[in-house]
Amino acid sequence: MNKNDGPIYNARELGTGKVIVLGIQHLFAMFGSTVLVPILTGLSVSATLLFAGLATLFMHFVTKKEVPVFLGSSFAFLGGYFSVVASGAEMGYSPREALPYACTGVACAGLTYLVLAGICKVYGSANVMKFFPPVVTGPIIIAIGLQLAPSAINNCATNWPVAIVALAVIIICNIWGKGMIKIIPILMGVVVSYAFAAATGNVDFSGVASASWIGIPVQAQDTVFGLLSSGNVNTGLLISSIVMIVPIAFATMMEHVGDISAIGGTIGKNLIEEPGLHRTLIGDGVGTAIASLFGAPANTTYGENTGVLVLTKIYDSFVIRLAACFAIALSFCPKFAALISAMPSATVGGVSIILYGMISAVGVRNMIENHTDFQKSRNVIVAAVILGLTLGINFSGALGATISPEAGNLATGAIAFSIGSLNIALSGLAVSSIIGIILNAVLPGKDEHFVEDVDKALASSLGKY
């Protein structure tokens, strides 16, 4: 049997050259979405790359190198950034002046992860996970992938031929590819599609030509420290920013649990138990807090890289740490950041169709392998409510309005309400997660059982995807 036919937990046995290429593939997998957040919000692309890499390395250190996860920019906080910028505009602040206030709120949101991590440590992840059984986390994972799917189609629509090339190359390489080609389908899709777009005159390289080779990724005036040391802090806007943004953390923590479950299901290990949910929460929360303090977006566990794990079956976390190091190095090169930023949206869209779909597929497998019983009406209701609310609210034109014209579908539907002068918008994922957890806790017939030999059960299904 070819050693690439089954999961590989030590990629270094493939050789240095192949490991480097695998690291580059993970870099490309996260790059499009990671840089999209600073492009939409006005935050620094270079700072985003730097702290995505540093946060990923910190996560791997905290989790004893057992969780193959990349921390990239979180879309969940987009509404918070836009709301704070809008509030700042009413007070006469430019977007660049208002963003450090938003980053302060996001940093506080990141620190709330430590509270849940402490609860997990004191009471045990198993007791906490009673509130997050597969009937809850499975639909959440499915919804995460499904609600991202329209953004992939919107990107594809900018140039369908370019998107189809990316999609076709990935499928061909993964199904019929041999050797190294078979395990780098995402990178091949990106490179071939990008080259095709360039050859057909669909790439604007003007920004690349004007960018410098070396630069500092962080500017002091863009950081929270710069704001606090300015001596001209608007306390009202600062408090408002914290109050508006911190509640978003409750949704992202649920998303975190779902993502870690998805990664565990992908690699055939129960990561909630070992290295432990408390460790992954610390890594994610501290990574988000530190990134925000230095003017970078909030971080989150990246489904795109989980999709790469599913496709390649290379589960060695060393490959992702290598990608993190590449991201850090490239954050000091504005010219490279400009080159990647010039990547056609259609290329990102073509790749994302598969990666986002993979996220939802892992959510389905999460429930199947844990024997979630849908003969029980209460389980059907919990799953249905989570999916219905997430997608219904997210794409409803009747609930809220687009927070930013540039954000498109990323910030459309929301449950909006006011507390005094504060306007708060809860995403579909936030609402469905909270209600799903409550429903599962109060409805009779709750089944808190997880497959005891989940590692083997999950591992046995990996070859099916």
N, C-alpha and C positions, 0 to 999 in steps of 0.2 A: 504493500500500500504506500502511495506517496505520502510523505509526512505532512503535506499541506491538505490532505483529505480530512484530517481531524483537527481538533483544537490544538493550538501551540501556546504553551504558557511560558516558554523561554525562547523569545524571538532571536536571541543571539546565536542560536544554533544554525540560523539561516545564513549567517555571515554579515560582516560589517556593512557592505554595500547595500544589501537588501534591507537591513535594519534602518539605514539612513533614509532609503526611499519610503519605507513604511512610516517613518516619522514625518516625512514631508507630506504624505497622504493625509495623515491626521491634521497637520497644519492647514492644508487646503480645505479639509472637511469643515473646520470650524471658522475659517477665515471670513467667508462671505457674510454669515450671520453676525459674527463678532464685530466686524467693522461697520455693519449696517446700523447698529445702535448709535455709535458716535456720529455717524453721518446724519441720522435723523434728529439727534438731540443737540448736536453742536459740540459734543465733547471731543477730546483729542483721540484720533485714531492711533497715534503712536503710544500714548499713555495706556490706551485700551489693550494693545498688544503686550506691552510690558507687564501690566498687572494681571492679565489673563495668564501669562506664563508663570509669574511669581505665585499667583494663587493656586495654580495647578500643582506646582512643586510643593507648596505648603500642604495642600490636601494630601498628596502622596506621602509626605513626611508624617503627618498626623495619623494617617490610616495604615502606617507600616508598609507602604508600597503594595498593598493588596487590592486596591480598587483602581482599575484602569479607566479613569475618568479625566476628562478635560473640562476645565472651568472657563466658559466663554461668557460673552455679554448676555445679560438677561433682558428679554423683551417685556417681562412682567411689570417692570418699573417705568415703562415708557409714559404711561398716563401720569405718573407722579412727576416726572421731569416736566412734561408739557404743562401740567397744572401750576407748578411752581413758577415756571417761566412766564405763564400768563398772569399770575398774581404779581410777579415782579414788574411786568410791563405796566400794570396799572399804577405802580408806584414810581415809575420812571426808570426802571432798571433795564439794561439791555439783556438779551439772552445770556451773553457771556458773564455778565455780572450776577445774574440770578442763578445760574447753574451751580455755583458752590453752595448755595442754600439748599438746593435739591440734593446735592451730594451729601450734605450733612444729614438730611432725613434718611437717605439710603444707608449711610453708615450706621445710624441708630437701628435701622431695620435689620441690618446684618448682625448686630449685637444681640437681637432678640433670639437668634438661632442658639445662642449660648444658654438661654433659659431652658429651651426644650432639650438641649444636649445634657444639661444638668439633671433634668427630670429622668432622662433615659439612663443616665449613669447611676442615679440613686435608686430608682425603682426597677431598672432593667429594661432593655429594649423590648423583650418579649411582652412585658406588661403594657408598655406604651403601644406596641404594635397590635394589641387587641382592638385598638381604635382604628387601625389601618389594615384590615384584612384584605385579601385579594379582591373581594367583591367591591371594595372601595378603591384600592390602588389600581386595580386592573382597568376599570372604566376611566380613571383619571389619566392613566398612561395613554389609553386609546384616544381620549379627548385631546391630549397634548398634541399628538400627531395630526389628528383630524383638523384642529383649529389652525394649525400651521399650513395645511395643504393649500388653502386659497392663495397665500402669499407666494407659494411655489408656482402656481398657475399664473398669477399676475406677473411674476418675473418672466415666465416662459412667453407670455403674450407679447413681450417687448420685441421678441424675434424668435418665432417658433422654429425655423430651421436650425438656429444655433442650439436651442434647447433640445431639439430632437437628436442632434448629433451627440450631445452630452449623455442623454438617456440611452441612446442606442449603443454607444461605446461601453457604458457601464454594464449593460446587459450582456453584450457580446463577450466582454472580457471575463465577466463572472461565470457565464455558462460554458463558453467554449475556450476560454483562455487556458494556457498551459504555463506551469511554473510560476515565475514572479508576476506575470501579467494577470494571472487569476486572482492574486491577492492584493493587487493595487488598482481595482476597477475605478474607484472614485478619482484617484489622481489621473488615471488615463482619460477619464471622461472630462475632467477639468482642462487638462492640457490640450487634448484634441479639439474640444469645443472652442477653447480660447483661440487656438491657432486658426481654426476655421473662421471664427468671427473676424480675426485680424486680417486674414487673407481676403475676406469679402468686404473689407472696409467698414466693419461695424465696431471698431474699437477706437476711442479717442485717446491718443497717447500724449496730448499736449501737456497734461499735468505731470506726466513722468519726466518730460524734457526739462521742465522748470524746477523740479524738486532737487534738493541738494542730496549728496551721498550720506553725509553724517549729520546728525542732529540730536539734541536732547529731547527725550520724549515727554518730559514733564515741565510745565511752566508754572512758576510759583503763584501767579495771580489766578490760576485756574483751580487751585487746591483749596480745601477747607482751611488749611493752616494760613494760607494767604488771606482768606476772608477774615478769620478771627484775629489776625495780627494787624489788620488794616486800621483798627480803631474806629471803624465806621460801620458797625454791624446793625442791621435792622432787626431788632429782637422779635418784633411781631412777625415778620416774614420768616425768621428762623424757626420760631415755635410752630407757626402754621405749616411750614414745610415738613417738620418732624411728624406732626399730627396727621398730615395728609398721607405721608408715605409709609410710616411704620406699619399700619394695618395690612399693607400689601404683603408683608412678610409672612402673614398667616397662610396666604395662598401659596407663596413660593416654598414654604416649608413642606406643605403637602405635596407640591410638585417635586421637591427634593426626595421625599420618601418614595414617590412613584418612580423617579429616575433611578435611585439606588436599587430599588426592586427590579427595575428593567435591566440594569447592568448585571445584577446578580443572576437574573434569569438567563441572560445572554451567555455568561461565562460559566454557569453551572455551580455557583457558590452562593451561600446565604450570607450576604454582606451585612445584613441587618444585625446578625448575631456576631459575626467576626469579620472584620475588626470592630464592628459595632456601629449602630446608628449615631451614638453620641460623638464618635470620632468624625464621621462624615459631616455631621451638622457643624462641628467646630471648624472643620476645614472650609466648608462653604461659607459659613457666617463670617469668620475672621477674614477670609479672602475678599468677601464683598465689602466689609467695613474698611479694610486697608485700601482697597482699590478706590473706593469712594472718597476717602480722605485726600487722595492724591489726584482727584479729578477724573477718574476713570469710571465706567459704568459698573453697575452691580454685576456680580458673577453668578453663574448657575451651572449645574451639571449639564453637559451638552449632549443632547440626543443625536446630533449629527455624528459625533464620534462613536456613540453606541451603535449607530447604524453601520459604521465602518467595521466595528468589532463583529457584528453579525455577518457581514459580507466576507470578511477576510478570515475569520476564525483565528486571528492572532490576538491572544488575550494577555500578552506580556505588558505590564504597565510601564516597563522601561521605554517602550516605543512612544508612549504618550508623553513621558517626561522629556524625551528627546524633542518631540514637537514643541513642548513648552519652552525648551532652551532655544529652539529656532525662533519662536515668537519673541522671546526676550531680545535676542540678537538683532532681529529685524526691526524691533521698535526703535533702534538707533539709526535706522536707514530710511529717511523720508522718501527716497526715490523708490525703494522697494514697496513701501506702503502705497505709494501712488500707483505703481504698476499693478498691484493686486486690486486696488480700488477701481482701476480702469477695467477690471474684468466685467464682461457683459452681464447684465442682470439675468439674461436668458440662460447663460451657463450655470449660474447659481440656481436658477429655477429648475433646469433639467436634472441637476444633481439632487436637489431637494425633494423632488417628487418621490424618489426612491427612499431617501433617508427619512423623510417624515412618515412615509408609509411603513417603514421598518419599525418606527417607534410604536405605532398603533398595533402592528403585528405582535410585538413583544408584549403589549398589554393583554392581548387575547391569550397568548401563551401563558402569561402569568396566572390567569384564571384557570385555564385548562389544567396546567400541571399541578395546581393546588386543589384540584377537584372541586371548584366552586359549583355548588349545587343550584342550578337554575330551575330545578323542579320546585324549589321553594319560592312562593310568591314574593316573600320579603326580599329575597336576593334580586329578583327581577326588578322590583320597585326601586331598590337602592341604585342599581346599575342604570336603570332607565332615567331616573331623576338626575343623576350625575351627567350622563351624556346629553339629555335634553336641555338641562339648564346651561351647561357649558357652551354648547353649540348654538342654542337658541338665543342666549343673551349676547354671545360674542358677535353673531351675525345679524342681530335684530336692528332694523332701522328705527324701530319705535322706542328703543331704550337708549337714551343718551345720544350724543352726536360724536362725530369724529373729533378727537381732541386736538389733532394737528393735521392740516391738509397734507403734509408730507408723509404722514404715517400710514395713510391708506387703511387697509383692513386691520392693521396691527392694533388699532385703538378705537374701533368703531363701537359696537354694542357694549353697554355697561349699565349696572344699576346705580344710578346717581341719586344722591341725597345731600342735604346740608345739615350741619351742626353749627348753629350760629352763623358766623360769616364764612365758615369753612365748607367748601364743596368737595365731596368725597365720591369717587366712582369705584365700584367694585366690579372686577371683570367676571365673566362667566365662570372661569376656573375657580376664582376665589369663592363665589357664591355656591357653586356646586360642591366644592370640597367641604365647605363648612356644613351645608345641609346634608350631604351624603354621610358624613361622619356622625352627625346627630341622628339621622334616620337609622343607621346601622346600630347605633348604641341603644335606641329606645324601642325599635320594633322587636316583637317576640321571636324566638327561634334563632337567635344569633349563633352563628357557627364561627368560633375563633380558631378552629383547627387549621394548621398549615401542614402540608405533607412533611412527615418527619424526615424522610430521606430526600428532601427537596433537591439537594445537590445532584444526586444521581438522576432523579426524575427530569430535572431541567437539562442536564448534560445530554441525556439520551435523545432529547428533541432537537438539539442544535443542528443536526444534519438535515433537518426538514426545511430549513429556511436559508 
